[in-house]
Amino acid sequence: MMTERELGNELEKARIAYIKPTGSDEAHRLGLLPQNIELPVGMKLYVLHAFDGSVLGFTDAYDTAYGAAVQNELTPVSVH
């Protein structure tokens, strides 16, 4: 059984990143959007996160987030 630290080290070596669809409330919580800016109803942002949860970037298209991960030699996975 791996410890949490060992698992983190393995994920870092594998260069795993995850793409998470995010609405307006979550985007504000993450500090991606100023509080006075709202997304149109139903619009999502796709946030690219490092394995540790830190935000690497965001876009309005899944394909763009996926491409950014690959260009930066990360292995993208989706989170729903």
C-alpha positions in Angstrom: 0.0 0.0 0.0 1.4 3.4 -1.0 1.4 6.4 1.3 -0.3 9.6 0.1 3.2 11.1 -0.4 4.4 8.2 -2.5 1.2 8.4 -4.6 1.8 12.1 -5.2 5.4 11.4 -6.2 4.3 8.8 -8.7 1.6 11.1 -10.2 4.1 13.9 -10.5 6.5 11.6 -12.4 3.7 10.5 -14.7 2.9 14.2 -15.3 -0.8 13.7 -14.8 -3.1 16.7 -15.2 -6.9 16.7 -15.0 -9.5 18.7 -16.9 -12.6 19.7 -14.9 -15.7 21.4 -16.3 -16.4 24.4 -14.0 -19.3 26.8 -13.7 -19.4 30.4 -12.7 -19.6 29.8 -8.9 -16.6 27.5 -8.9 -14.6 29.8 -11.3 -15.2 32.6 -8.8 -14.1 30.4 -5.8 -10.9 29.5 -7.7 -10.2 33.1 -8.4 -10.4 32.6 -12.2 -13.1 35.3 -12.7 -13.6 38.6 -10.9 -16.6 38.7 -8.7 -18.5 41.2 -10.9 -18.2 38.9 -14.0 -20.7 36.2 -14.6 -20.7 33.5 -17.2 -23.7 33.2 -19.5 -26.2 30.7 -18.3 -25.1 27.1 -19.0 -21.6 28.1 -20.1 -18.7 26.1 -18.6 -15.0 26.7 -18.3 -12.6 23.8 -18.6 -9.9 24.1 -16.0 -6.6 22.3 -16.3 -5.3 21.2 -12.9 -2.0 19.8 -11.9 -2.1 16.4 -10.1 -2.1 18.3 -6.8 -5.2 20.4 -7.7 -3.4 23.6 -8.5 -4.8 25.5 -11.5 -2.6 25.5 -14.6 -5.0 27.3 -16.8 -8.6 27.5 -18.1 -10.5 27.9 -21.4 -14.0 27.7 -22.7 -13.3 24.6 -24.8 -12.4 21.1 -23.7 -10.3 20.5 -26.8 -8.2 23.6 -26.0 -7.5 22.4 -22.4 -6.6 19.0 -23.7 -4.3 20.4 -26.3 -2.6 22.7 -23.7 -1.9 19.6 -21.5 -0.4 17.6 -24.4 1.7 20.5 -25.6 3.2 20.8 -22.1 3.9 17.1 -21.9 1.2 16.3 -19.4 -1.1 13.3 -19.5 -4.7 14.8 -19.4 -7.5 12.9 -17.7 -11.1 14.1 -17.4 -12.9 14.7 -14.1 -16.7 14.9 -14.1 
